[in-house]
Amino acid sequence: MTPKQGGRTPLSPRATRAFEHLRPLVADRDAGMPVADARQRVRSAGEDPAAVDELLNKGYLYEVEGDVFVT
């Protein structure tokens, strides 16, 4: 399924690793996680914090008033 057909846009390997790390952390929070905290968590896991931007841009995470949530 392509993104035009309703599928998700593929992630780079770094963003995939970041998403696997962040998904359970963000999903467990009703109020989301501040974007800065998400970047710090990714950095502390040894990954590039810029991967959070890719996750936001490709729709794997969304941001509301500075907090990120899993879609």
C-alpha positions as CSV (number, residue, x, y, z in Angstrom):
1,M,0.0,0.0,0.0
2,T,1.4,3.4,-0.9
3,P,1.1,6.6,1.1
4,K,-1.4,7.8,-1.5
5,Q,-3.5,4.7,-0.8
6,G,-3.7,5.4,2.9
7,G,-0.5,3.6,3.9
8,R,2.2,5.1,6.1
9,T,5.3,6.8,4.6
10,P,8.3,4.6,5.3
11,L,10.8,5.7,7.9
12,S,14.5,5.8,7.8
13,P,16.3,3.3,10.0
14,R,17.2,5.9,12.6
15,A,13.5,7.1,12.8
16,T,12.4,3.5,13.1
17,R,14.6,2.9,16.0
18,A,13.5,6.1,17.6
19,F,9.9,5.2,17.1
20,E,10.4,1.8,18.7
21,H,11.9,3.5,21.7
22,L,9.4,6.3,22.0
23,R,6.1,4.5,21.2
24,P,5.7,2.8,24.6
25,L,6.9,5.8,26.5
26,V,4.5,8.3,24.8
27,A,1.5,5.9,24.5
28,D,1.5,5.3,28.3
29,R,1.0,9.0,28.9
30,D,-2.5,10.5,28.7
31,A,-1.1,14.0,28.4
32,G,1.6,13.2,25.8
33,M,5.2,14.0,26.2
34,P,6.9,17.3,25.7
35,V,8.8,17.4,22.4
36,A,12.0,18.4,24.2
37,D,11.6,15.3,26.4
38,A,11.0,13.1,23.4
39,R,14.2,14.4,21.8
40,Q,16.1,13.8,25.1
41,R,14.8,10.3,25.4
42,V,15.9,9.5,21.9
43,R,19.3,11.0,22.5
44,S,19.8,9.0,25.7
45,A,19.0,5.9,23.8
46,G,22.0,6.7,21.5
47,E,19.9,7.8,18.6
48,D,19.7,11.1,16.6
49,P,17.1,13.4,18.3
50,A,16.3,14.8,14.8
51,A,14.5,11.5,14.2
52,V,11.7,13.0,16.3
53,D,11.2,15.6,13.5
54,E,10.9,12.8,10.9
55,L,8.4,11.0,13.0
56,L,6.3,14.2,13.3
57,N,6.7,15.1,9.6
58,K,5.6,11.6,8.5
59,G,2.7,11.3,10.8
60,Y,3.9,8.7,13.2
61,L,3.7,11.2,16.0
62,Y,1.6,14.4,16.2
63,E,2.1,17.5,18.3
64,V,-0.4,19.5,20.3
65,E,0.7,22.5,22.2
66,G,4.2,21.3,22.5
67,D,3.5,17.7,23.5
68,V,3.8,14.7,21.2
69,F,1.4,11.8,20.9
70,V,1.4,8.5,19.0
71,T,-1.0,8.3,16.1
